[in-house]
Amino acid sequence: MNGAETLVRTLLASDVRVCFANPGTSEMHFVAALDQHPDMRCILCLFEGGVSGAADGYFRMKGEVAATLLHLAPGFGNAFANLHNARKAQSGVLNIMGDHADYHLRFEAPLKGDTVGISRTVSHWTRVCSEPGRVASDAADAVQAARAGNGRIATLILPANMAWAEAVGQAVAPPPPALRRPLDSEIAAAAKALRQPGAVLLVDGPALWSDLGLLAKRLTKAAGARLMQPFFAARFRRGAGAVRIERMAYRIEDNLALLKGAPALVLCGTTRPAGFFAYPGRPSTPDDPDTRLIDLCSRDMDIAWTLQALADDLGEAKLEADDFVSLAVPPLPSGPITLEKIGQSVAAHLPADAVIVDEGITSSAPLAPALRQAAGHDVLTITGGSIGFGLPNAVGAAVACPDRKVVVLEGDGSGMYTLQSLWTMAREGLDVTVLVFANRGYQILREEMAAMGEEMGRNAVRMFDVVEPSLDWVALAKGHGVEGVRVTDMAGFNAAFKGAMGQRGPRLIEVVC
């Protein structure tokens, strides 16, 4: 038995059973070991950013850590953007990164790089395996680290000679350390603050998609406080049956209005809200200067215990029908395409308990009003702002929840970052429907340029559009093994989306808008 074999056995013994992979030469022994264990599901992604994005989506929907298999420094660098999104989403991801044999590192081989340095920029935990006999224990520690603090990025660097050298045994990951909790005095102070008229409890994490949302609603209703969520949340429940929670806006000026006059802003499972960017003459944060900010429970603390402790102090009001979103299926729209009509059609055809992965950026906003009262579904958003998350995140979500329909709202610009994920959808037969909003450019950048007060000349226009030539998403889908169709009116969209919802397997609909 070699080190790679002990690594695979340790992962399986620790209930890590999915590996999203894009291996290179330094990982061949690990690949060979994986080949001996069909109970490990190995999923090939054609780009490392697809690997990391899929692992993120998997954790968001299943709450379990998946392994990634990444090549040494440049390969890990390719995975960085979606690891950044995963870190912002509080996702647990276990990276296995190969490296040159340790004795080979003194030479300037072409792929030599600072594996430790690049890992530490995005990982909470990094370790280089230095002895074949420690591979199993290091792997167990890595699994534990990925599960700690409600989900973290852990990276184990495995030099090639650690993988091929003789080793024995396996290990089992110990449970993660107990989550930290606020002090009783901090709970009491937060509860007192929430009793003030207009106070806000801002929640994230499982409070947005589990029964903890019911608890948060009952305690804020008892206190007379407002219950709110961040705009960019890793996962939240929306549609019929969802608890009514105010969602913050994208624009800083809109959030200034939402929070104006609040005497207290209590944070539970989230961080202080801030503008996506800084703008000349505008504040970085939307909270009122007179608002008392109470950072009660950070994202890596015990959110469930904290909410229950608040409820024990404030009480729990009975929830009424108005505290939940009701179902309102809109009539099917007709005529020319508008984004508002697309939202109505999606809401009319969306099956119960679907998953929507939202990277439509500007195009998604007009869909939201209709989707708020569609059949109940989960929404995954771009937590870290690094585009190219949508398609691979959908891969991970579909692997995690094979019985749930996954719908991706995707921009034509952002979709090109991780286009290769379509191939993985086809190979794995994943039930994903991709809506590509073909506005022929990076519309968000056009809007941000305007927000800066800048005029756009020829160079700026050409840096923000994707025309000359225009992208052919139907051809791109077909080239990756996915059935695709282009629609130019609502009759075409209604038929295409209804058909996709009634069949299994990957499909792409290009919406010319």
BELDA-V954369 format. One record per residue. N is the residue number from 1. PSI is psi in radians with two decimals (none if undefined). NEAR is the number of other ideal C-beta (glycine too) atoms within 8 Angstrom. Layout:
BEGIN
n & psi & near
N & PSI & NEAR
N & PSI & NEAR
END
This chain:
BEGIN
n & psi & near
1 & 2.38 & 6
2 & 3.13 & 13
3 & -0.67 & 15
4 & -0.68 & 14
5 & -0.74 & 11
6 & -0.56 & 16
7 & -0.85 & 16
8 & -0.77 & 14
9 & -0.66 & 11
10 & -0.74 & 17
11 & -0.81 & 15
12 & -0.73 & 12
13 & -0.40 & 9
14 & 0.23 & 12
15 & 0.57 & 6
16 & 1.92 & 13
17 & 0.12 & 8
18 & 2.34 & 12
19 & 1.96 & 15
20 & 2.21 & 17
21 & 2.55 & 13
22 & 1.38 & 14
23 & 2.80 & 10
24 & -2.98 & 10
25 & -0.65 & 5
26 & -0.04 & 12
27 & 0.26 & 14
28 & -0.66 & 8
29 & -0.57 & 12
30 & -0.71 & 16
31 & -0.78 & 11
32 & -0.67 & 9
33 & -0.73 & 14
34 & -0.59 & 13
35 & -0.38 & 6
36 & 0.00 & 7
37 & 1.46 & 10
38 & -0.23 & 3
39 & -0.17 & 6
40 & 2.07 & 12
41 & 2.00 & 8
42 & 2.18 & 7
43 & 2.04 & 13
44 & 2.27 & 8
45 & 2.47 & 16
46 & 0.10 & 9
47 & 2.48 & 11
48 & -0.52 & 14
49 & -0.49 & 15
50 & -0.64 & 19
51 & -0.94 & 17
52 & -0.67 & 20
53 & -0.65 & 20
54 & -0.73 & 19
55 & -0.63 & 16
56 & -0.89 & 19
57 & -0.63 & 18
58 & -0.83 & 16
59 & -0.73 & 19
60 & -0.67 & 15
61 & -0.50 & 14
62 & -0.37 & 8
63 & 0.28 & 4
64 & 2.60 & 11
65 & 2.27 & 12
66 & 2.69 & 15
67 & 2.61 & 13
68 & 2.59 & 15
69 & 1.96 & 15
70 & 2.54 & 14
71 & 2.90 & 15
72 & -2.94 & 15
73 & -0.94 & 12
74 & -0.66 & 9
75 & -0.77 & 13
76 & -0.64 & 17
77 & -0.68 & 10
78 & -0.47 & 9
79 & -0.16 & 15
80 & -0.82 & 13
81 & -0.80 & 13
82 & -0.33 & 18
83 & -0.62 & 15
84 & -0.81 & 11
85 & -0.70 & 17
86 & -0.71 & 16
87 & -0.74 & 13
88 & -0.46 & 11
89 & -0.05 & 14
90 & 0.69 & 10
91 & 2.46 & 13
92 & 2.09 & 13
93 & 2.29 & 17
94 & 1.88 & 16
95 & 2.23 & 17
96 & 1.91 & 14
97 & 2.14 & 15
98 & 2.93 & 17
99 & 2.92 & 14
100 & 2.70 & 12
101 & 2.43 & 8
102 & -0.59 & 10
103 & -0.24 & 6
104 & -0.22 & 9
105 & -0.29 & 10
106 & -0.21 & 4
107 & 2.65 & 6
108 & 1.13 & 3
109 & 2.65 & 7
110 & -0.68 & 3
111 & 0.11 & 11
112 & 2.37 & 10
113 & 3.07 & 9
114 & 1.42 & 6
115 & -0.71 & 13
116 & -0.79 & 9
117 & -0.80 & 7
118 & -0.56 & 12
119 & -0.78 & 14
120 & -0.37 & 8
121 & -0.38 & 7
122 & -0.26 & 9
123 & 2.52 & 12
124 & -0.46 & 9
125 & 2.27 & 11
126 & 2.37 & 10
127 & 2.45 & 10
128 & 2.15 & 9
129 & 2.17 & 13
130 & -0.17 & 6
131 & 2.38 & 7
132 & -0.61 & 11
133 & -0.18 & 6
134 & 0.00 & 9
135 & -0.83 & 18
136 & -0.83 & 14
137 & -0.64 & 8
138 & -0.71 & 11
139 & -0.73 & 16
140 & -0.72 & 14
141 & -0.66 & 10
142 & -0.73 & 15
143 & -0.79 & 16
144 & -0.76 & 12
145 & -0.68 & 11
146 & -0.49 & 15
147 & -0.18 & 12
148 & 2.73 & 10
149 & 0.60 & 9
150 & 0.13 & 10
151 & 2.15 & 12
152 & 2.90 & 13
153 & 2.06 & 15
154 & 2.36 & 16
155 & 2.10 & 14
156 & 2.11 & 13
157 & 2.15 & 14
158 & 1.70 & 17
159 & 2.57 & 15
160 & -0.68 & 13
161 & -0.35 & 10
162 & -0.54 & 14
163 & -0.67 & 17
164 & -0.27 & 9
165 & 2.69 & 9
166 & 2.41 & 6
167 & 2.93 & 13
168 & 2.69 & 6
169 & -3.09 & 6
170 & 2.95 & 8
171 & 2.92 & 11
172 & 2.28 & 8
173 & 2.28 & 13
174 & 2.80 & 6
175 & 2.69 & 6
176 & 2.74 & 7
177 & 2.67 & 5
178 & 2.47 & 4
179 & 2.48 & 10
180 & 2.66 & 6
181 & 2.63 & 9
182 & 2.75 & 11
183 & 2.72 & 6
184 & -0.65 & 7
185 & -0.59 & 6
186 & -0.69 & 9
187 & -0.81 & 14
188 & -0.72 & 9
189 & -0.71 & 9
190 & -0.73 & 13
191 & -0.75 & 12
192 & -0.73 & 7
193 & -0.66 & 13
194 & -0.30 & 16
195 & -0.19 & 10
196 & 2.40 & 9
197 & 2.25 & 5
198 & -0.02 & 8
199 & 2.70 & 17
200 & 2.33 & 13
201 & 2.02 & 15
202 & 2.05 & 14
203 & 2.74 & 17
204 & -3.04 & 13
205 & -2.54 & 12
206 & -0.26 & 9
207 & -0.26 & 14
208 & -0.16 & 14
209 & -0.04 & 8
210 & -3.05 & 7
211 & -0.22 & 5
212 & -0.44 & 11
213 & -0.64 & 15
214 & -0.74 & 9
215 & -0.78 & 13
216 & -0.67 & 16
217 & -0.75 & 14
218 & -0.72 & 13
219 & -0.64 & 17
220 & -0.61 & 13
221 & -0.70 & 10
222 & -0.63 & 11
223 & -0.28 & 12
224 & 0.40 & 8
225 & 2.89 & 11
226 & 2.50 & 10
227 & 2.17 & 13
228 & 2.84 & 12
229 & 2.73 & 14
230 & 2.76 & 10
231 & -0.81 & 9
232 & 1.75 & 8
233 & 2.54 & 12
234 & -0.67 & 12
235 & 2.32 & 11
236 & 2.72 & 12
237 & 2.39 & 13
238 & 2.73 & 13
239 & -2.93 & 15
240 & 2.30 & 11
241 & -0.22 & 8
242 & 2.55 & 12
243 & 2.39 & 12
244 & 1.99 & 10
245 & 2.22 & 14
246 & 2.30 & 9
247 & 2.27 & 9
248 & 2.82 & 12
249 & 2.97 & 8
250 & -0.80 & 6
251 & 2.42 & 6
252 & -0.66 & 12
253 & -0.58 & 7
254 & -0.67 & 9
255 & -0.53 & 13
256 & -0.73 & 11
257 & -0.69 & 7
258 & -0.64 & 11
259 & 0.00 & 14
260 & 2.25 & 7
261 & -0.03 & 6
262 & 2.18 & 13
263 & -0.46 & 11
264 & 2.53 & 13
265 & 1.90 & 13
266 & 2.20 & 13
267 & 2.25 & 14
268 & 1.90 & 16
269 & 0.30 & 14
270 & 3.11 & 11
271 & 2.95 & 7
272 & 2.24 & 8
273 & 2.51 & 12
274 & 2.72 & 8
275 & 2.60 & 12
276 & -0.68 & 6
277 & 2.94 & 5
278 & 2.55 & 5
279 & 2.57 & 9
280 & 2.22 & 5
281 & 0.15 & 3
282 & 2.63 & 9
283 & 2.77 & 7
284 & -0.50 & 7
285 & 2.59 & 8
286 & -0.08 & 12
287 & 2.53 & 11
288 & 2.42 & 9
289 & -0.48 & 4
290 & -0.02 & 4
291 & 2.30 & 11
292 & 2.11 & 7
293 & 2.15 & 9
294 & 1.86 & 11
295 & 1.48 & 7
296 & -0.82 & 11
297 & 1.96 & 11
298 & 3.00 & 8
299 & -0.44 & 12
300 & 0.23 & 10
301 & -3.11 & 13
302 & 1.59 & 10
303 & -0.75 & 16
304 & -0.81 & 8
305 & -0.70 & 9
306 & -0.80 & 16
307 & -0.68 & 15
308 & -0.68 & 9
309 & -0.70 & 12
310 & -0.74 & 15
311 & -0.64 & 13
312 & -0.56 & 6
313 & -0.78 & 9
314 & -0.38 & 12
315 & 3.07 & 8
316 & 2.01 & 9
317 & 2.65 & 8
318 & 2.37 & 5
319 & 2.46 & 10
320 & 3.04 & 5
321 & -0.63 & 5
322 & -0.23 & 5
323 & -0.10 & 9
324 & 2.68 & 10
325 & 2.35 & 13
326 & 2.78 & 7
327 & 2.30 & 10
328 & 1.59 & 5
329 & 2.08 & 8
330 & 2.76 & 9
331 & 2.70 & 5
332 & 2.21 & 9
333 & 2.82 & 10
334 & 3.12 & 6
335 & -2.73 & 6
336 & 2.70 & 5
337 & 2.30 & 13
338 & 2.76 & 8
339 & -0.59 & 12
340 & -0.70 & 10
341 & -0.65 & 11
342 & -0.76 & 15
343 & -0.72 & 14
344 & -0.72 & 13
345 & -0.75 & 14
346 & -0.78 & 15
347 & -0.63 & 13
348 & -0.53 & 11
349 & -0.19 & 10
350 & 2.20 & 14
351 & 2.77 & 8
352 & 2.46 & 7
353 & 0.50 & 8
354 & 2.97 & 13
355 & 2.17 & 16
356 & 2.12 & 14
357 & 2.01 & 15
358 & 1.79 & 11
359 & 0.52 & 17
360 & -0.16 & 13
361 & -2.04 & 10
362 & -0.53 & 10
363 & -0.38 & 14
364 & -0.53 & 11
365 & -0.79 & 9
366 & -0.31 & 11
367 & -0.44 & 15
368 & -0.74 & 9
369 & -0.74 & 8
370 & -0.64 & 13
371 & -0.37 & 15
372 & -0.47 & 9
373 & 0.39 & 12
374 & 3.14 & 16
375 & 2.55 & 12
376 & 2.37 & 12
377 & 2.86 & 15
378 & 2.56 & 13
379 & 2.29 & 13
380 & 2.25 & 14
381 & 2.97 & 10
382 & 1.42 & 12
383 & -0.62 & 10
384 & -0.05 & 12
385 & 0.02 & 9
386 & 1.92 & 10
387 & 2.74 & 11
388 & 0.27 & 13
389 & -0.50 & 15
390 & -0.95 & 16
391 & -0.86 & 18
392 & -0.57 & 21
393 & -0.65 & 18
394 & -0.63 & 18
395 & -0.88 & 21
396 & -0.71 & 19
397 & -0.70 & 17
398 & -0.60 & 16
399 & -0.70 & 14
400 & -0.62 & 13
401 & 1.27 & 10
402 & -0.32 & 8
403 & 0.07 & 3
404 & 2.42 & 11
405 & 2.28 & 10
406 & 2.24 & 16
407 & 2.25 & 14
408 & 2.22 & 14
409 & 1.92 & 14
410 & 2.39 & 14
411 & 2.68 & 17
412 & -0.50 & 15
413 & -0.89 & 10
414 & -0.56 & 13
415 & -0.49 & 15
416 & -0.30 & 8
417 & -0.66 & 9
418 & 0.74 & 15
419 & -0.54 & 10
420 & -0.32 & 11
421 & -0.40 & 17
422 & -0.67 & 16
423 & -0.73 & 11
424 & -0.69 & 17
425 & -0.76 & 16
426 & -0.80 & 11
427 & -0.71 & 8
428 & -0.07 & 10
429 & 0.67 & 8
430 & 2.49 & 14
431 & 1.33 & 12
432 & 2.26 & 13
433 & 2.13 & 15
434 & 2.12 & 17
435 & 1.99 & 14
436 & 2.08 & 13
437 & 1.81 & 13
438 & 1.37 & 12
439 & 0.15 & 10
440 & 0.64 & 9
441 & -3.13 & 12
442 & 1.46 & 11
443 & -0.62 & 12
444 & -0.62 & 9
445 & -0.62 & 10
446 & -0.75 & 11
447 & -0.68 & 9
448 & -0.63 & 9
449 & -0.76 & 11
450 & -0.68 & 8
451 & -0.48 & 7
452 & -0.10 & 8
453 & 0.36 & 5
454 & 2.48 & 7
455 & 2.65 & 3
456 & 2.12 & 8
457 & -2.90 & 6
458 & -0.80 & 5
459 & -0.75 & 6
460 & -0.77 & 10
461 & -0.77 & 9
462 & -0.40 & 7
463 & -0.21 & 7
464 & -0.11 & 11
465 & 2.86 & 9
466 & 0.97 & 10
467 & 2.99 & 7
468 & 1.02 & 3
469 & 2.75 & 4
470 & 2.53 & 8
471 & 2.38 & 10
472 & 1.62 & 6
473 & -0.48 & 14
474 & -0.77 & 11
475 & -0.70 & 8
476 & -0.74 & 12
477 & -0.84 & 14
478 & -0.71 & 10
479 & -0.35 & 6
480 & 0.13 & 12
481 & 0.28 & 8
482 & 2.34 & 14
483 & 2.30 & 9
484 & 2.68 & 14
485 & 2.53 & 11
486 & 2.34 & 9
487 & 2.50 & 12
488 & -0.04 & 6
489 & 2.97 & 9
490 & -0.52 & 13
491 & -0.75 & 7
492 & -0.72 & 10
493 & -0.79 & 14
494 & -0.79 & 13
495 & -0.74 & 8
496 & -0.76 & 11
497 & -0.69 & 14
498 & -0.76 & 9
499 & -0.72 & 9
500 & -0.67 & 10
501 & -0.39 & 11
502 & -0.01 & 5
503 & 2.81 & 7
504 & 2.75 & 4
505 & 2.90 & 8
506 & 2.46 & 14
507 & 2.68 & 14
508 & 2.35 & 15
509 & 2.05 & 16
510 & 2.06 & 13
511 & 1.92 & 12
512 & 1.97 & 8
513 & none & 10
END
